[in-house]
Amino acid sequence: MTEFTVWAPEATRVRLHLPGVADHEMRAGRGGWWRVEVPDAGTDYAFLLDDDDQPLPDPRSAWQPSGVHGPSRTYDHGAFGWTDGSWTGRQLPGSILYELHVGTFTPEGTFDAAIGKLDHLVDLGVDLVELLPVNAFNGEHNWGYDGVCWYAPHEPYGGPDGLKRFVDAAHARGLGVILDVVYNHFGPSGAYAPKFAPYLAERNTPWGNAVNLDGPHSDGVRRFIIDSVLMWLRDYHVDGLRLDAVHAMPDTRAVHLLEEIAVEVESLSTHLGRPLSLIAESDLNDPRLITPREAGGHGLHAQWNDDAHHALHTLLTGERQGYYGDFGTMECLVEVLTGGFFHTGTWSTFRSRQHGRPVDQRTPGHRFVAYLQNHDQIGNRAVGDRLSASLSPALLRVGATLLMTAPFTPMLFMGEEWAASTPWQYFTSHPEPELATAVVSGRRAEFAAHGWPPGDVPDPQDPQTFLRSRLDWAELDKPEHREMYDFHRRLIALRKSRPELSDPHLFAMEVRHGDQFLVMRRGGCLVAANLAGKPQRITLPGVARRVLLATGNGVTVQRDRIELPAETAAIVAL
């Protein structure tokens, strides 16, 4: 016998639909759950709600082999042959993250193909691989943020077993896996869960209706999300989750959903005997997200830090448009390095209001994930251009040095380590003509408001937009790209060999700055960076013994002075 269950608290009738077999009436139970046991059920199934004869996939489906509109398929999580029994996990403090998109990381765009590149990441020296969302979405190609099946990995990537093979292979090489998950909205096509229950609220997000976290029947919605969180960590052995846009998850209840998640993940971590990390993406600059629950916070382990990105990006590029307007000075970067955020209850010109909250200086910096590039900061540019399209190799190395020696958890975006020339553009493959047209026109209208001619903005639905965004691994055979890769590898190795370079304590930061130069004291090391287009002689707060790493030639040290050529950085031992 096989038992099928589904949560449909407002339905008057629910039937189990088995293709080629008579439908089975389900029994209503407590809490809006419907159940039925059937013999020899087969593998594919769907549900019929009320008197509607349209088969709907299971909102908790673990496998959608025919796409998001097709029937669900039963899946036994206990059947996979794991080989990572000795894996004890990978904690976030001290780690380096590497963000990748399965569909464009390799030419094949699958979990199995990505396995073939894991040795490259081991050689690079990263610790945690962060996958952009892999839950099922409609169409073949997508960033992943239009997912509608919150329990099922995307079939074209390799489905449930493919994801498990990837995680198992990563663990075999000492790499942890972070999975990006989206619980703030459903994608625009194939979202059948809201037909079963009030998963959505009347409030809007930039991507559609917000999820119902505090209205009628929200207990079941919250359970739906929490069970999905636990499934990825427990059944797929992933080591952490990146929670997308938590600021778009309005919750007025006394205990916020994020705190509930943190409590249950902590319990699971204790049971499994390995660290499990929760990383938030938030636009609020609110340190309560990463404040321990004992101190009144939500108890998450880290959050993405856009202020750190903006501070570095504006100094390196000179860009000041849009939300970059308040950034771009050395004083701003110093504020971020020593205080975590730049906006800490201060005026935001972009928002025309005060923004943020101060960070307690006792908060360790590893709770902030920092980056020079990520999928958003590249892909949400009109043409998806990377820093390598506009910055000199010298400035790219300076930026990497500042990132890897800051007190934060650093993250690289796929290909950044070799200054990949391929863009990362916004691509979709919506099969519905009306939706496809709306996405294309909306994208072009958005950038037209910033002065971009519509013809210059790539068509998200054009397959070439997707193909242009795939990494070109052959670039590693070219001297200029190999040189950049080797530099990142040496920089990461130095960071791991000198504990002061990963010291997360904000209160221990000593930073001096002048006209386009910066000096950070990191214990027994100094990091000096010259962003100017001319050489600079910089006085050091200590006597330098030797240069540990330089981003270019011509660096000289004389006791308490360092000579840095234009666009050069160096790490020196005291």
C-alpha positions as CSV (number, residue, x, y, z in Angstrom):
1,M,0.0,0.0,0.0
2,T,1.1,3.6,-0.7
3,E,-0.2,6.5,1.2
4,F,-0.7,9.9,-0.5
5,T,-1.3,13.1,1.4
6,V,-1.9,16.7,0.5
7,W,-2.7,19.9,2.4
8,A,-5.8,21.6,1.0
9,P,-7.6,23.2,3.9
10,E,-10.3,25.0,1.9
11,A,-11.2,22.2,-0.6
12,T,-14.5,20.4,-0.3
13,R,-13.3,17.4,-2.3
14,V,-9.9,16.0,-3.2
15,R,-9.1,13.0,-5.5
16,L,-5.9,11.2,-6.2
17,H,-5.3,10.9,-9.9
18,L,-3.2,8.0,-11.2
19,P,-2.7,8.1,-15.0
20,G,-4.4,5.1,-16.6
21,V,-6.2,4.1,-13.3
22,A,-9.5,5.2,-11.8
23,D,-9.3,8.3,-9.5
24,H,-9.4,7.7,-5.7
25,E,-11.4,9.8,-3.3
26,M,-9.3,11.2,-0.5
27,R,-10.4,11.5,3.1
28,A,-10.3,14.9,4.9
29,G,-8.4,14.9,8.2
30,R,-7.2,17.3,10.8
31,G,-5.6,20.5,9.9
32,G,-6.8,20.4,6.3
33,W,-4.8,17.3,5.3
34,W,-6.3,14.8,2.9
35,R,-5.2,11.2,2.8
36,V,-5.7,8.0,0.9
37,E,-3.9,4.6,0.7
38,V,-3.9,2.7,-2.6
39,P,-2.3,-0.6,-3.7
40,D,0.1,-0.8,-6.6
41,A,-0.1,3.0,-7.2
42,G,2.7,3.1,-9.8
43,T,5.0,6.1,-9.8
44,D,3.2,9.1,-11.4
45,Y,0.3,10.9,-9.7
46,A,-1.6,14.2,-9.4
47,F,-4.5,15.6,-7.5
48,L,-8.0,16.8,-8.5
49,L,-9.5,19.6,-6.4
50,D,-13.2,20.0,-5.8
51,D,-15.0,19.1,-9.0
52,D,-12.3,20.3,-11.3
53,D,-10.9,17.6,-13.6
54,Q,-7.6,19.3,-14.2
55,P,-4.8,17.1,-12.7
56,L,-2.5,19.2,-10.5
57,P,1.0,18.2,-9.4
58,D,1.8,17.8,-5.7
59,P,2.9,21.0,-4.1
60,R,5.4,18.9,-2.1
61,S,6.5,16.9,-5.2
62,A,10.0,15.6,-4.9
63,W,10.3,14.9,-8.6
64,Q,8.8,16.5,-11.7
65,P,10.3,14.5,-14.6
66,S,7.9,15.9,-17.2
67,G,8.2,19.5,-16.1
68,V,6.2,21.7,-13.7
69,H,2.9,21.2,-15.6
70,G,3.2,17.4,-15.6
71,P,2.4,14.8,-13.0
72,S,4.5,14.3,-9.9
73,R,6.5,11.1,-9.5
74,T,7.1,9.3,-6.2
75,Y,10.7,9.4,-5.0
76,D,12.4,7.4,-2.3
77,H,15.0,9.6,-0.6
78,G,16.4,6.5,1.2
79,A,17.3,4.7,-2.1
80,F,20.3,6.9,-3.0
81,G,23.7,5.3,-2.3
82,W,25.6,8.0,-0.4
83,T,29.3,7.7,0.0
84,D,29.8,10.7,2.3
85,G,29.3,8.9,5.6
86,S,32.6,10.4,7.0
87,W,31.7,14.0,6.0
88,T,31.7,16.2,9.1
89,G,30.6,19.4,7.4
90,R,32.2,22.8,6.6
91,Q,31.5,25.8,8.9
92,L,31.1,29.2,7.5
93,P,33.7,31.1,9.6
94,G,37.0,31.0,7.7
95,S,35.5,29.7,4.5
96,I,35.5,31.1,1.0
97,L,32.3,30.8,-1.1
98,Y,32.0,30.2,-4.8
99,E,28.7,31.1,-6.4
100,L,27.8,29.2,-9.6
101,H,24.7,28.7,-11.9
102,V,24.4,25.0,-12.9
103,G,23.0,25.8,-16.3
104,T,25.9,28.0,-17.4
105,F,28.8,26.7,-15.4
106,T,29.5,24.1,-18.0
107,P,28.5,23.7,-21.7
108,E,26.2,20.7,-20.7
109,G,24.5,22.7,-17.9
110,T,24.0,19.7,-15.6
111,F,24.9,18.6,-12.1
112,D,27.0,15.7,-13.5
113,A,28.9,18.1,-15.8
114,A,29.5,20.4,-12.8
115,I,31.1,17.5,-11.0
116,G,33.8,17.5,-13.6
117,K,34.8,21.0,-12.6
118,L,35.0,20.4,-8.8
119,D,38.7,19.6,-8.9
120,H,39.2,23.1,-10.3
121,L,37.5,24.6,-7.3
122,V,39.6,22.4,-4.9
123,D,42.8,23.7,-6.7
124,L,41.5,27.2,-6.4
125,G,41.1,26.8,-2.6
126,V,37.4,27.6,-2.0
127,D,35.5,25.8,0.7
128,L,31.8,26.1,-0.1
129,V,30.1,25.9,-3.4
130,E,26.9,28.0,-3.6
131,L,24.4,26.9,-6.2
132,L,21.9,29.4,-7.6
133,P,18.4,28.0,-7.1
134,V,17.9,24.6,-8.7
135,N,14.2,23.9,-7.8
136,A,12.0,23.2,-10.8
137,F,10.8,26.1,-13.0
138,N,9.0,26.3,-16.3
139,G,11.1,26.2,-19.4
140,E,14.7,25.0,-19.9
141,H,16.8,28.1,-19.0
142,N,16.4,30.5,-16.1
143,W,18.4,32.0,-13.4
144,G,16.3,29.9,-11.0
145,Y,14.4,32.6,-9.2
146,D,11.2,31.7,-11.1
147,G,11.0,28.3,-9.3
148,V,7.5,26.9,-8.5
149,C,8.3,23.4,-7.0
150,W,10.0,24.0,-3.7
151,Y,10.8,20.4,-3.1
152,A,11.9,19.2,-6.6
153,P,15.3,19.8,-8.3
154,H,15.0,20.9,-12.0
155,E,14.8,17.9,-14.2
156,P,17.0,19.2,-17.1
157,Y,19.8,19.7,-14.5
158,G,19.6,16.1,-13.5
159,G,16.7,15.9,-11.1
160,P,16.9,14.6,-7.5
161,D,19.6,12.0,-8.1
162,G,21.7,14.5,-10.1
163,L,21.8,17.0,-7.2
164,K,22.6,14.2,-4.8
165,R,25.5,13.0,-7.0
166,F,26.8,16.6,-7.1
167,V,26.7,17.0,-3.3
168,D,28.2,13.6,-2.7
169,A,31.1,14.3,-5.2
170,A,31.7,17.7,-3.6
171,H,31.9,16.2,-0.1
172,A,34.4,13.6,-1.4
173,R,36.6,16.5,-2.3
174,G,36.2,18.3,0.9
175,L,33.9,20.9,-0.5
176,G,30.6,21.9,1.2
177,V,27.5,22.9,-0.7
178,I,25.2,25.9,-0.1
179,L,21.9,26.0,-1.9
180,D,20.2,29.2,-2.8
181,V,16.5,28.9,-2.1
182,V,13.5,31.2,-2.8
183,Y,10.6,31.3,-0.3
184,N,9.4,34.9,-0.9
185,H,7.4,34.3,-4.1
186,F,6.4,31.7,-6.7
187,G,7.5,32.0,-10.3
188,P,5.0,33.3,-12.9
189,S,4.3,30.0,-14.6
190,G,3.4,26.6,-13.2
191,A,2.8,27.7,-9.6
192,Y,0.0,25.3,-8.7
193,A,0.5,25.3,-4.9
194,P,-1.8,28.4,-4.4
195,K,-4.6,26.4,-5.9
196,F,-4.4,24.0,-3.0
197,A,-4.2,26.5,-0.1
198,P,-3.8,30.2,0.7
199,Y,0.0,30.2,0.1
200,L,-0.2,33.8,-1.1
201,A,-1.1,37.1,0.7
202,E,-2.6,40.2,-0.7
203,R,0.6,42.1,-0.3
204,N,2.9,42.5,-3.2
205,T,6.6,42.0,-3.8
206,P,8.6,43.1,-6.9
207,W,8.0,39.6,-8.2
208,G,4.3,39.1,-7.5
209,N,2.2,38.4,-4.4
210,A,4.0,37.8,-1.1
211,V,3.8,34.5,0.6
212,N,1.2,34.2,3.4
213,L,3.3,34.1,6.6
214,D,0.9,35.6,9.0
215,G,-2.7,35.4,7.7
216,P,-5.3,32.7,8.0
217,H,-3.9,29.2,7.4
218,S,-0.4,30.6,7.6
219,D,0.6,27.8,10.0
220,G,0.5,25.4,7.1
221,V,2.3,27.7,4.8
222,R,5.1,28.2,7.3
223,R,5.3,24.4,7.8
224,F,5.5,24.0,4.0
225,I,8.6,26.3,4.0
226,I,10.3,24.9,7.1
227,D,9.9,21.3,5.8
228,S,11.4,22.3,2.5
229,V,14.4,23.8,4.4
230,L,14.9,20.7,6.4
231,M,14.6,18.4,3.4
232,W,17.4,20.1,1.5
233,L,19.7,19.9,4.5
234,R,18.7,16.4,5.6
235,D,17.8,14.5,2.4
236,Y,20.2,16.2,0.0
237,H,23.1,16.5,2.6
238,V,23.6,20.2,1.7
239,D,25.6,22.2,4.2
240,G,23.6,25.4,4.2
241,L,21.0,27.6,2.5
242,R,21.1,31.1,1.1
243,L,17.6,32.5,1.7
244,D,16.7,34.8,-1.1
245,A,15.4,38.4,-0.4
246,V,14.1,37.9,3.1
247,H,13.1,41.5,3.2
248,A,10.3,40.5,0.8
249,M,8.9,38.0,3.4
250,P,6.6,40.2,5.5
251,D,5.8,38.6,8.8
252,T,4.0,40.3,11.7
253,R,3.8,37.3,14.0
254,A,5.6,37.5,17.4
255,V,8.1,34.9,16.3
256,H,9.4,35.6,12.8
257,L,9.6,32.7,10.4
258,L,13.3,33.2,10.1
259,E,13.7,32.6,13.8
260,E,11.6,29.5,13.5
261,I,13.8,28.2,10.7
262,A,16.9,28.9,12.7
263,V,15.6,27.0,15.7
264,E,14.7,23.9,13.6
265,V,17.9,24.0,11.7
266,E,19.9,24.2,14.9
267,S,18.1,21.0,16.1
268,L,18.8,19.2,12.9
269,S,22.5,20.2,13.0
270,T,22.7,18.9,16.5
271,H,21.2,15.6,15.3
272,L,23.3,15.2,12.2
273,G,26.5,16.2,14.0
274,R,27.6,18.7,11.3
275,P,27.4,22.5,11.0
276,L,24.4,23.8,8.9
277,S,24.6,27.5,7.8
278,L,21.7,29.9,7.1
279,I,22.7,32.9,5.0
280,A,20.2,35.7,4.3
281,E,19.9,38.1,1.5
282,S,18.4,41.3,2.8
283,D,18.0,44.9,1.7
284,L,17.4,46.2,5.2
285,N,20.9,46.5,6.7
286,D,19.4,45.1,9.8
287,P,22.0,43.2,12.0
288,R,19.1,41.5,14.0
289,L,19.1,38.9,11.2
290,I,22.5,37.7,12.3
291,T,22.2,38.5,16.0
292,P,22.0,35.3,18.1
293,R,18.5,34.5,19.4
294,E,19.8,34.7,23.0
295,A,20.4,38.4,22.3
296,G,17.1,39.0,20.7
297,G,18.0,38.4,17.0
298,H,16.8,35.9,14.5
299,G,19.9,33.7,14.9
300,L,20.9,33.3,11.2
301,H,24.6,32.7,10.6
302,A,25.3,35.3,7.9
303,Q,23.9,37.8,5.4
304,W,25.0,39.2,2.1
305,N,26.6,42.6,2.4
306,D,25.8,44.8,-0.5
307,D,27.4,47.8,1.2
308,A,30.8,46.0,1.0
309,H,30.2,45.4,-2.7
310,H,29.1,49.0,-3.4
311,A,32.1,50.5,-1.4
312,L,34.6,48.4,-3.4
313,H,32.8,48.6,-6.8
314,T,32.6,52.4,-6.8
315,L,36.2,52.9,-5.9
316,L,37.4,50.5,-8.5
317,T,35.1,51.6,-11.4
318,G,34.3,55.2,-10.6
319,E,30.6,54.5,-11.1
320,R,28.2,56.6,-9.0
321,Q,24.8,56.1,-10.6
322,G,21.7,54.8,-8.9
323,Y,22.3,53.1,-5.5
324,Y,26.0,53.7,-5.9
325,G,25.5,57.4,-5.3
326,D,26.4,57.4,-1.6
327,F,29.5,55.3,-2.0
328,G,32.8,55.9,-3.8
329,T,35.1,57.4,-1.1
330,M,37.9,55.9,1.0
331,E,36.0,57.0,4.1
332,C,33.0,54.9,3.0
333,L,35.2,51.8,2.6
334,V,36.7,52.4,6.0
335,E,33.3,52.6,7.5
336,V,32.3,49.3,6.0
337,L,35.6,47.5,6.9
338,T,35.4,48.6,10.6
339,G,31.6,48.7,11.0
340,G,30.1,46.1,8.8
341,F,27.6,48.4,7.0
342,F,27.9,51.9,5.6
343,H,24.2,52.8,6.0
344,T,23.6,52.4,9.8
345,G,20.6,54.6,10.3
346,T,22.2,57.2,8.0
347,W,20.7,59.1,5.1
348,S,20.3,57.1,1.9
349,T,20.2,59.4,-1.2
350,F,18.9,56.5,-3.4
351,R,16.0,55.8,-1.0
352,S,15.5,59.4,0.1
353,R,15.3,58.3,3.7
354,Q,17.4,57.0,6.6
355,H,18.5,53.5,6.2
356,G,20.0,50.7,8.3
357,R,21.0,50.1,11.8
358,P,24.4,50.0,13.5
359,V,26.2,46.7,13.9
360,D,27.4,45.8,17.4
361,Q,31.2,45.8,17.3
362,R,31.3,42.4,18.9
363,T,29.6,40.9,15.8
364,P,32.2,38.8,14.0
365,G,32.8,39.9,10.4
366,H,32.4,36.4,9.1
367,R,28.6,36.9,9.5
368,F,28.8,39.2,6.4
369,V,29.3,37.7,3.0
370,A,31.2,40.1,0.8
371,Y,31.9,40.0,-2.9
372,L,33.2,42.1,-5.8
373,Q,30.7,40.3,-8.1
374,N,27.7,38.1,-7.9
375,H,24.8,37.0,-10.1
376,D,22.8,40.1,-9.2
377,Q,25.5,42.7,-9.4
378,I,26.5,41.5,-12.8
379,G,23.3,40.2,-14.3
380,N,21.2,43.2,-13.3
381,R,23.4,45.5,-15.3
382,A,21.9,46.2,-18.7
383,V,24.3,44.1,-20.7
384,G,25.5,41.8,-17.9
385,D,29.1,43.0,-18.1
386,R,31.6,41.7,-15.6
387,L,34.3,43.9,-14.0
388,S,36.8,42.3,-16.4
389,A,35.0,44.2,-19.2
390,S,35.9,47.6,-17.8
391,L,38.8,47.2,-15.3
392,S,42.4,46.6,-16.0
393,P,43.9,43.3,-14.8
394,A,45.9,45.3,-12.3
395,L,42.8,46.8,-10.6
396,L,41.0,43.4,-10.6
397,R,43.9,42.0,-8.6
398,V,43.8,45.0,-6.2
399,G,40.1,44.4,-5.7
400,A,40.6,40.7,-5.1
401,T,43.3,41.5,-2.5
402,L,41.0,43.8,-0.6
403,L,38.2,41.3,-0.7
404,M,40.3,38.4,0.5
405,T,41.9,40.3,3.4
406,A,38.8,42.1,4.7
407,P,37.2,40.7,7.9
408,F,34.3,39.2,6.1
409,T,33.4,35.9,4.4
410,P,34.5,36.4,0.8
411,M,32.6,35.0,-2.2
412,L,33.6,34.7,-5.8
413,F,31.3,34.4,-8.8
414,M,32.0,31.7,-11.3
415,G,34.8,32.6,-13.7
416,E,35.8,35.6,-11.6
417,E,39.0,33.8,-10.6
418,W,40.3,33.9,-14.2
419,A,38.7,37.2,-15.2
420,A,36.2,35.5,-17.5
421,S,35.2,37.6,-20.5
422,T,31.8,36.0,-20.9
423,P,29.0,38.2,-19.7
424,W,26.3,37.0,-17.2
425,Q,23.0,38.3,-18.7
426,Y,19.4,38.0,-17.6
427,F,17.9,35.0,-19.5
428,T,14.6,33.2,-19.4
429,S,12.8,30.6,-21.5
430,H,9.1,31.1,-20.7
431,P,7.0,29.0,-23.1
432,E,4.0,31.2,-22.8
433,P,4.1,34.0,-25.5
434,E,2.3,36.6,-23.4
435,L,4.6,36.1,-20.5
436,A,7.7,36.1,-22.7
437,T,6.6,39.4,-24.3
438,A,6.0,40.9,-20.9
439,V,9.4,39.9,-19.6
440,V,11.2,41.3,-22.7
441,S,9.3,44.6,-22.7
442,G,9.6,45.0,-18.9
443,R,13.3,44.5,-19.0
444,R,13.9,47.0,-21.7
445,A,11.5,49.6,-20.2
446,E,13.5,49.3,-16.9
447,F,16.8,50.2,-18.5
448,A,15.3,52.8,-20.9
449,A,14.5,54.8,-17.7
450,H,18.2,54.8,-17.1
451,G,19.1,56.0,-20.6
452,W,19.8,52.6,-22.3
453,P,18.4,52.3,-25.9
454,P,16.0,49.3,-26.0
455,G,18.1,47.7,-28.8
456,D,21.2,47.6,-26.5
457,V,19.4,45.5,-23.8
458,P,19.7,41.8,-24.6
459,D,16.4,39.9,-25.2
460,P,16.0,37.6,-22.1
461,Q,14.1,35.1,-24.3
462,D,16.7,34.9,-27.1
463,P,18.6,31.6,-26.7
464,Q,21.8,33.5,-27.6
465,T,21.4,35.5,-24.4
466,F,21.7,32.3,-22.4
467,L,24.5,30.9,-24.6
468,R,26.5,34.1,-24.2
469,S,26.3,33.7,-20.5
470,R,28.0,30.2,-20.4
471,L,31.5,30.1,-19.1
472,D,34.2,29.5,-21.7
473,W,36.6,27.2,-19.9
474,A,39.0,27.3,-22.8
475,E,40.0,30.8,-21.6
476,L,42.1,29.1,-18.9
477,D,44.5,28.1,-21.6
478,K,45.2,31.7,-22.4
479,P,48.1,33.3,-20.6
480,E,46.3,36.4,-19.3
481,H,43.5,34.3,-17.8
482,R,45.8,31.7,-16.4
483,E,47.9,34.4,-14.8
484,M,44.7,35.8,-13.1
485,Y,43.7,32.4,-11.9
486,D,47.2,31.7,-10.5
487,F,47.1,35.0,-8.7
488,H,43.7,34.1,-7.0
489,R,45.1,30.7,-6.0
490,R,48.2,32.3,-4.4
491,L,46.0,34.9,-2.7
492,I,43.6,32.4,-1.2
493,A,46.5,30.2,-0.1
494,L,48.1,33.1,1.7
495,R,44.8,34.0,3.4
496,K,44.6,30.5,4.7
497,S,48.2,30.3,5.9
498,R,48.0,33.6,7.9
499,P,45.3,33.6,10.5
500,E,45.3,37.3,10.9
501,L,44.1,37.7,7.2
502,S,40.8,35.9,8.1
503,D,40.4,37.4,11.5
504,P,36.7,38.4,11.7
505,H,36.9,40.8,14.6
506,L,35.7,44.3,13.5
507,F,37.1,45.9,16.6
508,A,40.6,44.7,15.7
509,M,40.6,46.5,12.4
510,E,43.1,49.4,12.0
511,V,42.6,51.3,8.7
512,R,44.4,54.3,7.4
513,H,43.6,56.0,4.1
514,G,44.7,58.9,1.9
515,D,44.2,60.0,-1.7
516,Q,43.2,56.8,-3.4
517,F,45.2,54.5,-1.1
518,L,44.4,52.4,1.9
519,V,46.4,50.5,4.5
520,M,44.8,47.9,6.7
521,R,46.6,46.4,9.7
522,R,45.7,42.8,10.1
523,G,47.6,41.5,13.2
524,G,51.1,40.8,12.0
525,C,50.3,41.8,8.4
526,L,49.7,45.0,6.6
527,V,47.6,45.3,3.4
528,A,48.4,48.3,1.3
529,A,46.4,49.2,-1.8
530,N,47.1,52.0,-4.3
531,L,44.0,52.6,-6.6
532,A,45.5,55.6,-8.2
533,G,46.9,55.7,-11.8
534,K,50.2,56.9,-10.5
535,P,52.9,55.5,-8.1
536,Q,52.5,56.4,-4.4
537,R,54.8,56.3,-1.4
538,I,52.8,55.3,1.7
539,T,53.9,55.5,5.3
540,L,53.2,52.3,7.2
541,P,52.0,51.9,10.8
542,G,54.8,49.6,11.7
543,V,58.1,48.2,10.4
544,A,57.7,45.9,7.4
545,R,59.9,42.9,7.2
546,R,59.1,41.4,3.8
547,V,56.5,41.4,1.1
548,L,54.3,38.3,1.2
549,L,52.3,39.0,-2.0
550,A,52.2,41.8,-4.5
551,T,49.7,42.2,-7.3
552,G,52.3,43.6,-9.6
553,N,56.0,44.3,-10.1
554,G,58.0,47.2,-8.6
555,V,56.8,47.1,-5.0
556,T,59.6,48.1,-2.6
557,V,59.6,48.3,1.2
558,Q,61.9,50.4,3.3
559,R,61.1,49.9,7.0
560,D,58.0,52.0,7.6
561,R,57.4,53.0,4.0
562,I,56.2,51.2,0.9
563,E,56.5,52.2,-2.7
564,L,53.4,51.0,-4.7
565,P,53.3,51.4,-8.5
566,A,50.0,52.5,-10.0
567,E,47.0,50.2,-9.4
568,T,48.9,47.9,-7.1
569,A,48.4,46.2,-3.7
570,A,50.7,44.3,-1.5
571,I,50.5,42.2,1.7
572,V,53.6,42.6,3.9
573,A,54.6,41.0,7.1
574,L,55.6,43.1,10.1
